[in-house]
Amino acid sequence: MEHWQGVINAKDVAKLYNEKINQWLLLEVIKTGKNRRAEEFKLIAFDKSKEKVKALMEDDNWDWNKKYIFVFADPDSLCEI
């Protein structure tokens, strides 16, 4: 499983969606806009295995006070965050 650091915007998420085809992305929502739509994210992890990514969330130290998005990069659908 790969990890990546840094804050990204929705446009960057769309790029990741197209680069990480058939992989599961776990994103932390950093900032939401006026319409409460997520605008900035931190990519926590991505992997072809949904179970591996979900396992991160089962850690005792996982911070459930933050907002997360768990998405599959499906090449046959449009990325909508």
Secondary structure per residue as TSV (DSSP state, phi and psi in degrees):
chain	resnum	aa	ss	phi	psi
A	1	M	-	360.0	138.3
A	2	E	B	-101.8	149.4
A	3	H	-	-121.8	155.2
A	4	W	-	-144.2	144.4
A	5	Q	-	-116.8	153.7
A	6	G	S	118.0	156.6
A	7	V	E	-90.2	134.4
A	8	I	E	-127.7	162.1
A	9	N	E	-104.1	179.7
A	10	A	H	-60.7	-35.5
A	11	K	H	-63.3	-40.3
A	12	D	H	-66.0	-36.2
A	13	V	H	-63.9	-40.9
A	14	A	H	-61.3	-39.5
A	15	K	H	-63.4	-45.8
A	16	L	H	-59.4	-42.1
A	17	Y	H	-55.7	-39.5
A	18	N	H	-82.9	-23.0
A	19	E	H	-86.5	-32.9
A	20	K	S	-104.4	47.7
A	21	I	T	-54.9	136.2
A	22	N	T	63.4	27.8
A	23	Q	-	-119.9	156.5
A	24	W	E	-92.6	131.1
A	25	L	E	-112.0	132.3
A	26	L	E	-112.5	114.7
A	27	L	E	-117.3	137.1
A	28	E	E	-94.3	132.1
A	29	V	E	-81.6	119.5
A	30	I	E	-93.6	-41.0
A	31	K	E	-144.7	140.0
A	32	T	E	-116.7	154.2
A	33	G	-	-90.6	-171.6
A	34	K	T	-57.2	-38.2
A	35	N	T	-84.1	10.7
A	36	R	S	66.9	14.3
A	37	R	-	-84.6	137.5
A	38	A	E	-62.5	134.3
A	39	E	E	-119.4	-33.3
A	40	E	E	-128.0	145.0
A	41	F	E	-138.7	164.4
A	42	K	E	-127.0	124.4
A	43	L	E	-78.0	114.4
A	44	I	E	-80.8	-47.4
A	45	A	E	-165.8	162.3
A	46	F	E	-150.3	146.9
A	47	D	E	-167.0	157.8
A	48	K	S	-70.8	-21.4
A	49	S	-	-94.6	115.3
A	50	K	H	-62.1	-38.0
A	51	E	H	-63.5	-39.1
A	52	K	H	-64.6	-41.8
A	53	V	H	-69.5	-43.2
A	54	K	H	-63.4	-30.9
A	55	A	H	-60.8	-31.3
A	56	L	H	-59.1	-36.9
A	57	M	H	-76.3	-12.5
A	58	E	T	-89.4	-4.1
A	59	D	S	-63.7	141.9
A	60	D	T	-61.4	-24.9
A	61	N	T	-92.7	7.2
A	62	W	-	-65.3	133.9
A	63	D	-	-90.8	98.4
A	64	W	T	-79.4	0.1
A	65	N	T	-82.5	-10.0
A	66	K	S	-94.0	163.7
A	67	K	E	-99.3	138.4
A	68	Y	E	-131.7	154.8
A	69	I	E	-126.7	131.1
A	70	F	E	-117.0	115.6
A	71	V	E	-136.2	146.9
A	72	F	E	-99.0	128.0
A	73	A	-	-80.0	83.9
A	74	D	-	-86.1	118.6
A	75	P	T	-68.5	-13.7
A	76	D	T	-98.1	6.5
A	77	S	S	-136.4	159.2
A	78	L	-	-79.7	139.2
A	79	C	-	-75.9	115.5
A	80	E	-	-126.0	116.9
A	81	I	-	-108.2	360.0
